[in-house]
Every structure is written in structure tokens, then in C-alpha cells.
Amino acid sequence: MRKSLPLLSLFAGTFLFTAITANSQQADRFAYAVTDAQQMGANWSFLRKLNLQTGEYSQVLLSGNDASFLAYNATTKKQLEAPLTDSRYGHTINAAFGSGVAAVAYDKKNNRLYYTPMLFDQLRYIDLKSMKVFYVTDRAFTGKPIKSADQGNIVTRMAIGSDGNGYALTNDGSQLVRFSTGKSLKIEDLGALVDDPANKGVSVHNSCTSFGGDMIADDDGNLYVISARNHVFRVDIDSKVATHLGSVSGLPQGFTINGAAVNENNQIIVSSAMQTVYYTLDHKTWTASPYIINGTGWNSSDLANSNLLATAAKNKNPVTEVLSRNSPANSGDGKVSIYPNPVSNNQFVIQFNQLEAGNYSIQITDVMGRQVVQQSVSLSGDNHAQVIRLNPSAAKGIYLIKVTDQNSRSVYNTKVVVQ
């Protein structure tokens, strides 16, 4: 498979959503799009709006390539008094969409469009009411200001989750970043995604299959990564497990998915940085059908609106369903906890907090139900920390933890992710 798609054609922006309710009047009937000033250009510095009902594009809403532009400070809300400068890119860092943008997310609650430039490690947003642009200048976004030669640590996917937080993902899946929206800004590095063992070699970290594209959110706490190579992964935000759902069929040769947004009919509209034709995707079959653009079509690096993909219970992560069937949720009434989770060095701690004195059994199984640890612990009734060490050769992925008392009654069960 070719690995040489141009930098900007691999990048797909991102995308965001609010819940699709039973009343379709509540759903966004538009998507914001990042384009060039030229129909088939690749300077991703111009913001437009696509009417999803008519297929018509608006004129440019924001020209983001002005290097003399003075933005506003996201913390103080005051306009910057002097141009910014960068050792490598000079005053280009001032341009609202400087270095091009392929990751945007629409925050409907606050009427903001969040984004990050591809080569600048900075979170930014547009106040869509005033069209003022705000830069977060007092903290880094990913903490990786130097972008790698393989483009792996560039952020090209962004979405607003069902919890109202923003999520951004690097090309190589090594960083899932969560940021709060609204008045108080918090940026958290949640760490790397973990491949589901059922992915059969199609890794979310692989540049041939999984870089670029866009990201949307569903109404069940998941993110969906649709890569530029047209592969689809569902990401459980809590466990960070990425499950490969397949690849999109029905697209013409050379079509790279770079933008994605959900319409009011719960279809996914996708755009390309390489072609001006658009498609709709059925999320149950991942089959593409032509979407008609009226008037001028544009190459687009990203699409974004606030609609959440509505998913039924039967579409939940099958691994999670297996764990749920085998082990009903049981928190141990706060008397048992595990840390850290995810596990990064095959070692973690089970903390017992004044559990009734007696003998307890700890059982750890993999997603196939195979036992990997069986351990006994005797508790005196006081607090006790039990270190669990997995075999260094243990596969990365999800493991089920079950604690039973001396009468074989379950007192705690949960899952951990081994990275």
C-alpha cells in the first residue's frame, strides 16, 4: 500500500457533535468546512459552511491566512497587543489558520469552533457570534511542539464527545487529548489508544491504514476514527481501546476521507482533500453512497457539526458486552479500587479499604475467558494494597478483574487495559 500521500491530503480534520434527538428539528442541518480559496487547492486556511439539506456551500466565513492578524488571548479575553513569532515559522503563527487546519470541532453549547493548526501546538477557537479568534497561549496542547518527520504526532482528528468535552487525536494514535469547553479550560493528555485484540493486525497506530481522516462522536460515549485510508475504528473513551470496524466500501479510487459530519438522518457525510465529490456513509455497513453538492464543490480537510451519531445497544463494543455479560458491574462499594488503569508496565495495585477480614481470591482473565492470574490474599480488616504482576509476555488489551470472598461471592469486578 502506498505510504506517500501528501501531508495535507492525509490529514482529516475533525468534527463534532451534539446529540441527535427524536425531534430532528434539534439536529444541525449544516457542517463547518475547512477549504482553500481555490476549489481544488490544498491551503487549508478558509472556513465555509455547508448546508447539509441543500448541498450548497456558503462564501468564505473566515480567511485564516493573514500573518498580521491579532487574535485574542483565551484566558484574559483581551486582544494581543503585538504579533506572535515562532523560531521556525516566523509571523505565520499569527494567522488564524496558520500552517493549515485539519482538526476542528463545533461546540454548540458555547457557539464556538475549536481547532488546532497542524504545525503549531496550540488550541484555538472561533467565537462564531462575534467571529473573534482566541488562542490558548498559556499552555501547550499536546506538549509536542516539534512535529515528527513521519507526521505521527500531528493532530488531525477532533470532536466534541457526548460528555461535552473536546477530544483530539494525533495521527499515530499515541495521544488522545481531552479539553474542557466553556469558561474553565482544562487540557489532559489521556495517553495512547490501545488496539482491540480482535483487530487482526489492523492497528490504529499504523500509518498505512490509520493516519489522518476525521473523528466523530456517538451518543454512547464513544469516538469514531475514520482514517484518510478509509478505515473505521470505534474508540471507547474510558478504556481507550480502539476496535477496527472495517473499511469503507463504494468510494472511487483515490478518495481519501478527510472530513466527516453527521446529518439529521443519522448518516455520516464525508469529504476529501483530494476530490470535490462527497459521500454519505451508513454506519451499520460502512457503505458509501454519493452525496450531491449543488453549485461549487470544494476539497475539504475537515467537516464539523454538533450532531452525535445515534447508535443502538446492539452496536456497542462487543468486547465490552462480553465483559458485561460475564461480570455484572460491581464497584465493591468503594472498598476496592485499582490503579493505575491503563496499566503501562504489566504491574498494578488492588487497594482494599477496610474490607471485612478474611481470605479473598483474585482472578484475572483475558477477553477470551482464559485465566492469566489466580492469587489469594488474606485481609485483616485494615487497608491493604496488593501488587499484581502480569507476565511480561502478556498481550496488550483488556483484562477482567474479579475478587471473590471465602464463600465464592463476588465482591468486586472491573476491567483494566494493559498498554
C-alpha positions as CSV (number, residue, x, y, z in Angstrom):
1,M,0.0,0.0,0.0
2,R,1.3,3.5,-0.8
3,K,2.6,5.5,2.1
4,S,3.3,8.7,0.2
5,L,0.0,10.6,0.2
6,P,0.9,14.3,0.5
7,L,1.0,15.6,4.1
8,L,-2.2,17.7,3.7
9,S,-4.1,15.0,1.9
10,L,-3.7,12.6,4.8
11,F,-5.0,15.0,7.3
12,A,-8.5,15.0,8.1
13,G,-9.9,17.3,10.3
14,T,-12.2,16.6,12.8
15,F,-15.5,17.1,13.9
16,L,-18.0,17.5,16.5
17,F,-21.5,16.8,17.5
18,T,-24.4,17.2,19.8
19,A,-27.0,14.6,20.4
20,I,-29.4,13.7,17.6
21,T,-32.8,13.7,19.3
22,A,-36.0,12.1,18.3
23,N,-37.1,15.5,17.1
24,S,-35.0,16.1,14.0
25,Q,-35.5,19.9,14.4
26,Q,-32.9,19.8,17.1
27,A,-30.2,18.4,14.8
28,D,-27.7,20.6,13.0
29,R,-28.5,20.8,9.3
30,F,-25.1,22.2,8.4
31,A,-21.4,21.5,8.8
32,Y,-18.5,23.8,9.0
33,A,-15.8,23.0,6.4
34,V,-12.1,23.9,6.1
35,T,-11.2,24.6,2.4
36,D,-8.8,26.5,0.3
37,A,-9.7,29.7,-1.5
38,Q,-9.3,27.7,-4.7
39,Q,-11.8,24.9,-5.5
40,M,-9.2,22.1,-5.7
41,G,-6.4,23.8,-3.6
42,A,-4.7,22.4,-0.5
43,N,-4.2,25.6,1.6
44,W,-6.5,24.7,4.4
45,S,-7.0,28.2,5.7
46,F,-10.5,29.2,4.8
47,L,-13.7,28.5,6.7
48,R,-17.0,27.9,4.9
49,K,-20.4,26.4,5.9
50,L,-22.1,23.6,4.1
51,N,-25.9,23.3,4.1
52,L,-26.5,19.6,4.5
53,Q,-30.1,19.8,3.3
54,T,-29.4,21.6,0.0
55,G,-25.8,20.6,-0.6
56,E,-24.9,24.3,-1.1
57,Y,-21.7,26.0,0.2
58,S,-21.5,29.5,1.7
59,Q,-19.0,32.1,0.8
60,V,-15.8,32.3,3.0
61,L,-16.7,33.0,6.6
62,L,-13.1,33.4,7.8
63,S,-9.9,33.9,5.8
64,G,-7.3,32.4,8.1
65,N,-4.1,33.1,6.3
66,D,-3.3,36.6,7.4
67,A,0.1,36.6,9.2
68,S,-0.5,40.2,10.6
69,F,-3.7,39.1,12.3
70,L,-4.0,39.9,16.0
71,A,-6.1,37.3,17.9
72,Y,-7.5,37.4,21.4
73,N,-6.0,35.7,24.5
74,A,-8.3,32.8,25.5
75,T,-7.5,33.4,29.2
76,T,-7.7,37.2,29.5
77,K,-10.1,37.7,26.6
78,K,-8.0,40.7,25.6
79,Q,-6.7,41.2,22.1
80,L,-3.0,40.5,21.7
81,E,-1.0,43.8,21.6
82,A,1.9,42.6,19.4
83,P,2.3,39.9,16.8
84,L,3.4,36.5,17.9
85,T,6.6,35.0,16.5
86,D,7.9,31.5,16.1
87,S,11.6,30.4,15.7
88,R,10.7,28.2,12.7
89,Y,7.6,29.8,11.1
90,G,8.1,33.4,12.0
91,H,4.9,35.5,12.0
92,T,2.9,32.8,10.3
93,I,1.9,31.7,13.8
94,N,-0.4,34.8,13.9
95,A,-2.6,33.6,11.1
96,A,-5.8,32.2,12.5
97,F,-5.4,29.0,10.3
98,G,-1.6,29.3,10.1
99,S,0.1,26.1,8.7
100,G,-3.3,24.8,7.7
101,V,-6.0,23.2,9.8
102,A,-7.3,19.6,9.6
103,A,-8.9,19.2,13.0
104,V,-12.0,21.3,14.1
105,A,-14.9,20.6,16.4
106,Y,-18.1,22.6,16.8
107,D,-19.2,23.3,20.4
108,K,-22.9,24.1,20.0
109,K,-23.5,25.0,23.7
110,N,-21.0,27.9,23.6
111,N,-21.2,28.5,19.8
112,R,-17.5,28.0,19.3
113,L,-15.5,26.2,16.7
114,Y,-12.4,24.7,18.4
115,Y,-9.4,23.7,16.3
116,T,-5.6,23.4,16.2
117,P,-3.2,24.3,13.4
118,M,-1.3,21.3,12.0
119,L,2.2,22.5,12.8
120,F,1.6,24.8,15.9
121,D,1.0,23.1,19.2
122,Q,-1.8,25.4,20.3
123,L,-5.6,25.0,21.0
124,R,-7.6,27.8,19.4
125,Y,-11.3,28.6,18.9
126,I,-13.6,30.9,17.0
127,D,-16.4,32.7,18.7
128,L,-19.0,32.2,16.0
129,K,-21.2,35.0,17.2
130,S,-18.5,37.7,17.0
131,M,-16.1,35.8,14.7
132,K,-13.3,36.7,17.0
133,V,-10.5,34.2,17.2
134,F,-9.0,33.1,20.6
135,Y,-5.6,31.4,21.2
136,V,-4.7,29.4,24.3
137,T,-1.2,30.9,24.8
138,D,-0.5,29.9,28.5
139,R,-0.3,26.1,28.0
140,A,0.6,23.6,25.4
141,F,-1.9,21.4,23.7
142,T,-0.1,18.1,23.1
143,G,3.2,19.1,24.6
144,K,4.9,18.2,21.3
145,P,5.9,21.5,19.6
146,I,8.3,19.7,17.2
147,K,6.3,17.7,14.7
148,S,7.8,14.4,13.7
149,A,9.1,13.6,10.2
150,D,6.6,10.8,9.9
151,Q,3.7,13.2,10.8
152,G,2.7,10.9,13.6
153,N,2.3,13.5,16.3
154,I,0.3,16.0,14.3
155,V,-3.4,16.4,15.4
156,T,-5.8,15.7,12.5
157,R,-8.9,14.5,14.3
158,M,-11.1,16.4,16.8
159,A,-14.6,16.0,18.1
160,I,-16.9,17.1,20.9
161,G,-17.9,14.0,22.9
162,S,-21.3,13.2,24.3
163,D,-20.0,14.4,27.7
164,G,-19.5,17.9,26.3
165,N,-15.7,17.7,26.4
166,G,-13.5,18.1,23.3
167,Y,-11.2,15.2,22.2
168,A,-8.3,15.5,19.8
169,L,-6.2,12.6,18.4
170,T,-2.7,12.5,16.8
171,N,-2.2,10.7,13.5
172,D,-0.4,7.8,15.2
173,G,-2.9,7.4,18.0
174,S,-0.3,7.9,20.6
175,Q,-2.1,10.8,22.2
176,L,-5.8,11.3,23.0
177,V,-6.2,14.7,24.4
178,R,-9.3,15.9,26.3
179,F,-10.1,19.6,26.7
180,S,-12.9,21.2,28.6
181,T,-15.2,23.7,26.9
182,G,-16.8,26.8,28.4
183,K,-15.3,29.2,30.9
184,S,-12.8,27.0,32.7
185,L,-10.2,25.4,30.3
186,K,-8.5,22.2,31.2
187,I,-6.3,20.1,28.9
188,E,-5.5,16.5,29.7
189,D,-3.3,14.0,27.9
190,L,-5.2,10.7,28.2
191,G,-2.4,8.7,26.6
192,A,-2.2,6.3,23.7
193,L,-5.0,4.3,22.2
194,V,-4.9,0.5,22.7
195,D,-5.7,-1.9,19.8
196,D,-8.5,-4.3,20.5
197,P,-7.1,-7.9,20.3
198,A,-9.8,-8.6,17.7
199,N,-8.4,-6.1,15.2
200,K,-6.5,-8.9,13.4
201,G,-3.4,-6.8,12.7
202,V,-5.1,-3.6,11.6
203,S,-3.7,-1.3,14.1
204,V,-5.0,2.2,14.9
205,H,-1.3,3.2,15.1
206,N,-0.4,2.1,11.5
207,S,0.4,4.8,9.0
208,C,-0.7,2.7,6.1
209,T,-4.3,2.3,7.4
210,S,-5.0,4.7,10.2
211,F,-3.4,8.1,9.9
212,G,-5.4,11.3,9.1
213,G,-9.1,11.4,8.4
214,D,-11.6,12.7,10.9
215,M,-13.3,11.8,14.1
216,I,-17.0,11.9,15.2
217,A,-18.7,11.0,18.5
218,D,-21.8,8.9,19.2
219,D,-24.5,9.1,21.9
220,D,-23.0,6.3,23.9
221,G,-19.6,7.7,25.0
222,N,-17.6,6.5,22.0
223,L,-15.5,8.2,19.4
224,Y,-15.2,7.0,15.7
225,V,-12.0,7.5,13.9
226,I,-12.5,7.4,10.1
227,S,-9.0,7.5,8.6
228,A,-7.7,9.0,5.4
229,R,-7.2,5.4,4.2
230,N,-10.9,4.9,4.8
231,H,-10.6,2.5,7.8
232,V,-13.0,2.9,10.7
233,F,-12.3,2.4,14.4
234,R,-14.6,2.8,17.4
235,V,-12.8,4.2,20.5
236,D,-14.1,3.6,24.0
237,I,-13.1,6.9,25.7
238,D,-12.8,5.3,29.2
239,S,-10.6,2.4,28.2
240,K,-9.1,4.0,25.1
241,V,-9.5,0.7,23.3
242,A,-9.8,1.1,19.5
243,T,-11.9,-1.6,17.8
244,H,-11.5,-1.9,14.0
245,L,-14.9,-2.0,12.4
246,G,-13.8,-2.4,8.8
247,S,-13.1,-0.2,5.8
248,V,-15.5,1.9,3.8
249,S,-16.7,0.4,0.6
250,G,-18.2,2.1,-2.5
251,L,-15.7,5.0,-2.7
252,P,-13.9,5.8,-6.0
253,Q,-10.2,5.2,-6.4
254,G,-8.0,7.9,-4.8
255,F,-10.7,9.1,-2.5
256,T,-9.3,9.9,0.9
257,I,-11.7,10.6,3.8
258,N,-10.6,13.8,5.4
259,G,-13.8,15.3,6.8
260,A,-16.8,13.7,8.5
261,A,-20.1,15.1,10.0
262,V,-23.4,13.5,10.9
263,N,-26.6,14.8,9.2
264,E,-30.1,14.9,10.6
265,N,-30.8,11.4,9.1
266,N,-28.0,9.9,11.2
267,Q,-25.9,9.4,8.1
268,I,-22.2,10.4,8.0
269,I,-21.3,12.9,5.3
270,V,-17.6,12.6,4.3
271,S,-15.4,15.0,2.3
272,S,-11.9,14.5,0.7
273,A,-8.9,16.7,0.5
274,M,-8.2,15.1,-2.9
275,Q,-11.6,15.3,-4.7
276,T,-14.6,17.6,-4.8
277,V,-17.2,14.8,-4.7
278,Y,-18.8,13.9,-1.3
279,Y,-20.4,10.7,0.0
280,T,-22.8,9.6,2.8
281,L,-21.8,6.5,4.9
282,D,-24.2,4.0,6.5
283,H,-22.6,3.3,9.9
284,K,-24.1,-0.2,10.1
285,T,-22.5,-1.4,6.8
286,W,-19.9,1.3,6.2
287,T,-21.1,1.5,2.6
288,A,-20.7,4.9,0.8
289,S,-23.4,6.5,-1.4
290,P,-23.0,9.7,-3.5
291,Y,-24.0,12.9,-1.8
292,I,-25.0,15.7,-4.2
293,I,-23.2,19.1,-3.9
294,N,-25.2,21.9,-5.5
295,G,-23.0,24.6,-7.1
296,T,-19.3,24.6,-6.4
297,G,-17.8,21.7,-4.5
298,W,-14.6,22.1,-2.6
299,N,-11.8,19.9,-1.5
300,S,-12.0,19.9,2.3
301,S,-9.6,18.9,5.0
302,D,-12.3,18.7,7.7
303,L,-16.0,19.0,8.5
304,A,-17.7,19.7,11.8
305,N,-21.1,20.0,13.4
306,S,-22.6,19.1,16.8
307,N,-24.7,16.0,15.8
308,L,-23.9,12.8,17.7
309,L,-24.1,9.6,15.8
310,A,-27.2,7.7,17.2
311,T,-26.2,4.1,18.0
312,A,-28.3,1.2,19.2
313,A,-27.3,-1.0,22.1
314,K,-26.5,-3.8,19.6
315,N,-23.8,-1.6,18.1
316,K,-21.8,-1.4,21.4
317,N,-18.3,-2.7,21.5
318,P,-18.5,-6.5,21.5
319,V,-15.6,-6.8,23.9
320,T,-17.4,-4.6,26.4
321,E,-20.6,-6.6,26.0
322,V,-18.7,-9.9,26.7
323,L,-17.2,-8.4,29.9
324,S,-20.6,-7.1,31.0
325,R,-22.3,-10.5,30.4
326,N,-19.6,-12.4,32.3
327,S,-19.4,-9.9,35.1
328,P,-22.2,-7.6,36.2
329,A,-20.9,-4.2,37.3
330,N,-19.8,-4.2,40.9
331,S,-17.9,-1.3,42.4
332,G,-17.1,-3.0,45.7
333,D,-19.0,-0.2,47.5
334,G,-15.9,1.9,47.3
335,K,-13.9,-0.5,49.4
336,V,-11.9,-1.9,46.4
337,S,-10.1,0.1,43.7
338,I,-7.4,-0.4,41.1
339,Y,-4.6,1.9,40.0
340,P,-3.1,2.7,37.6
341,N,-5.5,2.0,34.8
342,P,-4.5,1.8,32.0
343,V,-1.5,-0.4,33.0
344,S,1.8,0.6,31.4
345,N,4.4,-1.8,32.9
346,N,2.4,-5.0,33.4
347,Q,2.0,-4.1,37.1
348,F,-0.8,-2.6,39.1
349,V,-2.2,-2.4,42.6
350,I,-5.5,-3.5,44.0
351,Q,-6.3,-1.4,47.0
352,F,-8.6,-2.9,49.7
353,N,-10.1,-0.3,52.1
354,Q,-11.3,-1.9,55.4
355,L,-13.0,-4.8,53.7
356,E,-14.3,-7.5,56.1
357,A,-11.4,-9.7,57.4
358,G,-11.0,-13.0,55.7
359,N,-9.5,-14.8,52.7
360,Y,-10.2,-13.4,49.2
361,S,-9.4,-14.7,45.7
362,I,-8.2,-12.5,42.8
363,Q,-8.8,-13.8,39.4
364,I,-7.7,-12.2,36.2
365,T,-8.9,-13.4,32.7
366,D,-8.3,-12.1,29.2
367,V,-11.1,-11.3,26.8
368,M,-11.2,-14.9,25.6
369,G,-12.0,-16.0,29.2
370,R,-8.5,-17.6,29.7
371,Q,-7.2,-17.2,33.3
372,V,-3.9,-15.4,33.5
373,V,-3.7,-14.8,37.2
374,Q,-5.1,-16.6,40.2
375,Q,-4.0,-15.2,43.6
376,S,-5.1,-15.4,47.2
377,V,-4.9,-12.6,49.7
378,S,-5.7,-12.6,53.5
379,L,-7.2,-9.4,54.8
380,S,-7.2,-8.3,58.5
381,G,-9.9,-5.7,58.0
382,D,-7.4,-2.8,57.7
383,N,-6.3,-1.1,54.5
384,H,-4.2,-3.3,52.3
385,A,-2.5,-2.8,48.9
386,Q,-1.9,-5.9,46.8
387,V,0.6,-5.7,44.0
388,I,-0.4,-7.7,40.9
389,R,2.3,-8.5,38.3
390,L,1.3,-9.8,34.9
391,N,3.7,-12.0,32.9
392,P,5.9,-9.6,30.8
393,S,4.7,-11.5,27.7
394,A,1.1,-10.7,28.4
395,A,-0.7,-9.3,25.4
396,K,-1.8,-5.7,25.4
397,G,-5.5,-5.2,25.7
398,I,-8.5,-5.6,28.0
399,Y,-8.4,-7.9,31.1
400,L,-11.2,-8.7,33.6
401,I,-10.5,-8.5,37.3
402,K,-12.7,-10.4,39.7
403,V,-12.4,-10.6,43.5
404,T,-14.4,-13.1,45.5
405,D,-14.7,-13.8,49.2
406,Q,-14.1,-17.1,51.0
407,N,-17.7,-18.1,50.2
408,S,-17.1,-17.5,46.5
409,R,-19.3,-14.5,46.5
410,S,-18.2,-11.7,44.1
411,V,-17.3,-8.5,45.9
412,Y,-15.6,-6.6,43.1
413,N,-15.1,-6.8,39.3
414,T,-13.9,-4.4,36.7
415,K,-11.6,-4.3,33.7
416,V,-8.2,-2.9,33.1
417,V,-6.4,-2.0,30.0
418,V,-2.8,-3.2,29.6
419,Q,-0.7,-1.0,27.3
